[in-house]
């Protein structure tokens, strides 16, 4: 089975690649810093999603496409439009044409799997990560729409919602261990649900299910006064 990973510089992607290889998959990693993947036994191509040329995928027909690209950045919704644009692009808008490219292949073949790493932050905007939450909300909703659109063509679209992840992106953050997954835990879920099953949305740590149920049920008139 051929697996493409978009955003392969992420810690989650680098944890997933060896697991895919152990399953006998052929992995093509697309990364903006390919030199970071030199120790992994897979093919690597340079890809900067913010300067995208879809022709890089011409002639390549994977069975599974995994999207692990992500950018957190500082929370500056009013003062840093360039950073905000980057957060929106890396987490959402720059990924849309890539999904469309491979979705067209899968639709024609009547099979294929698209896996996107989203976030529990997608479920409700909050003051501590305004633009990031908005980007993940867009990405999460887009995956849901594509899941509905491609269902009749036997193409699976899987959304992974990790919660907090202990990675270089969250280095320096004080993360609650009960709410935090390792990159390896997220990678294991990605590999499992890429290769088999029929799950639509996968929450990596079960504790997030009741938490987000509560968070999303809080009336907006109260939620807007909270510090989150």
N, C-alpha and C positions, 0 to 999 in steps of 0.2 A: 504494500500500500504506500502511495506517495503522499507525504505530508508537507505542506508549505507553512512556514511560520513567519508572520509579518510582525516586525518589532522584536527581533530576536536578541537584541541587546538587553532586554529585561531579564531580571533574575529569574522570573517565572519561566520564561522561554528557555533559558539556559539549564534550568532544572528539568524541563519537559523533554528536551532533545534526547538526552541519554535514555529516558524511559521509552520514547518512541522507537529508538534504535534497538533497545532490548526486545521490543515486540516484533522486530523484523521489518520495520518501516524504513523507507527511503526518505530522508529529511532534507528539504531545501530551506535554509535559513536566510531570510532577508533582513539585513541590519544596516543601520547608518554608520556603525563603527565595526566593520567586519573583522578587524584585527583582534577584537575582544573574543572572537569565537574560534581562534586558531587551534585551541586544544580540543575542540569538539570534533568528533569524527562524522562530519556531515558537509554537504556542499553549502557554500555561502555566496550570496550575491549582495552587492551594495545597493541599498534602497533608502532614500530619504523621503518619507511620506510628504514632507512639506515642499518638495521639489519633484513631483511625481511624473514619471514617464511610464505609462502603462505598457509600452512596447517591451519593457524588461521581462514581462510575463509571456510574451509571444512564443508559442511552441511548447509551453509547459502546461501540462494537464494533471494536476494533483487530484487525489481523492478526498483529501481533507485540507481545509485552510483554517489556520488558527491565528487569531489576532490578539497579540499581547502588548501592542504599543500603548504607551501611557506617559503622561506628563502631569505632574502635580503642580509644581511652582508655588511661589508665594501667593497669598491671598490678597490681591490688590485690584479689586473690581473697578475702582475709580481712577487709578493713577498710572497704570501700566498697560495701555492698549496693545502694545506689541506682544507682551507676554500672554495676555488674555487671548489674542489671536492664535498664538502657538498652542496654548492649552486646548482651545476648541478644535484646532486642526488635528493635533496628534491623537487626541482622545475620540474624535468623532468625524469631522467633515472630510479630512484627508483620507479616511478609511472607506468612505462610501463608494467612490469609484472603483476601488479594489474589490470590494464585495460584489459590486455590480459586474465586474469583469469575470470573476469566477462563477458567480451565480448564473450567468448566461451559459457558460460551459456546462454546469451541472444540470441546468434546465434542459439543455439539448440531449444530454446523456441520460436524463431521468434518474440521476443518483448523485450523491455527494454530500459532504458535511461541512458546514461553516460553524466555527466556534469563536465566540467573542468574549473577551474578559471585560465585564462591566464593573459595577460597584454597588454596594448598598447605598452609596451617596446618590445614586441615580433616582432613588425613590422619593426624596424630598430635598429641596434646596435648603441650604443652611448658611449662616453668616460667616462661618469659618472657612468655607471653600465655595464661594459663590459661583465662580466660572467653572471650576472643576466639576461641581455637582451638576451644573447646567449641561456641560459637555457629556458627562456620563448618562444623564437623563436622555439626551438626544440619541446617544449611541444605543442605550437600552431599548428605547422605543423603536428605533430603526431596526434593530435585530428582531423585535417582536413583529414588526410589520413584514419583514422579509420572511420570517417563519410562516406567517399566514399566507403570504404571496407564493412561496415555493412549496408549500405542503402538498399540493395536488401533483407536483412534479417529483415527489419522493425525495426531496432534498431536505435534510435535517439542518435546522439552525438552533444552536445551543448557546444559551447565555450563562456565563459563569459569574456569580456574584461572590467575591471572596470576603468582603469585610476588610479589616486592616490586614496588611501583609508586611512582614518583617523583611524589607528589601533596602537596597541603596536609596530608593526614592523616599523612604520614610526614615532614613537615618537621622538620628537626633530627636525624633518624636518620642514622647512618653506614651507608649502603647500598652493598653491593658492586656496582659497575657491571655486572659480568658476569651478575649475578642479578636485575638491576632493569630493569623495562620502563617506558617512558614511558606517560602517559595516552593518548597518540595511538596507540601500538602496541596497547594493550588495546582501544581504541575500534575500531580497524581490524578486529581479530579479531571483535569483537561484531557489527559491521555485516556482515562477510563471512558469518558463520555464522548470522546472523538471516535473511538473505535467500536463502540457497541452501545446498546441501550436505546431508549426512546424519551429520555428526559428532555424537557424544554428549557427549564431554568434550574441551575444547580447552585445552591447556597453552600459554600465550602464549610463553614462552621455553623452547626444547627442553632446555636444560641442566638444568631442574628435573626432568625425567623420571628420569634416573639417580640424581639426588640423593635424590628422594623414594622411589625404589625401595630405596635403601640405608637410608634413615632408617626406613622402615616394616618393614624386615627385621631390624632390631636387636632381639634378645630383650629383653623388658621388664625382666628382672633386671639388664641392663646399662644400658638406656636410662634407667631411673630415677635412675642415678648421674650422668648427663651434665648439663652446664650448657648449655642451649639456649634 
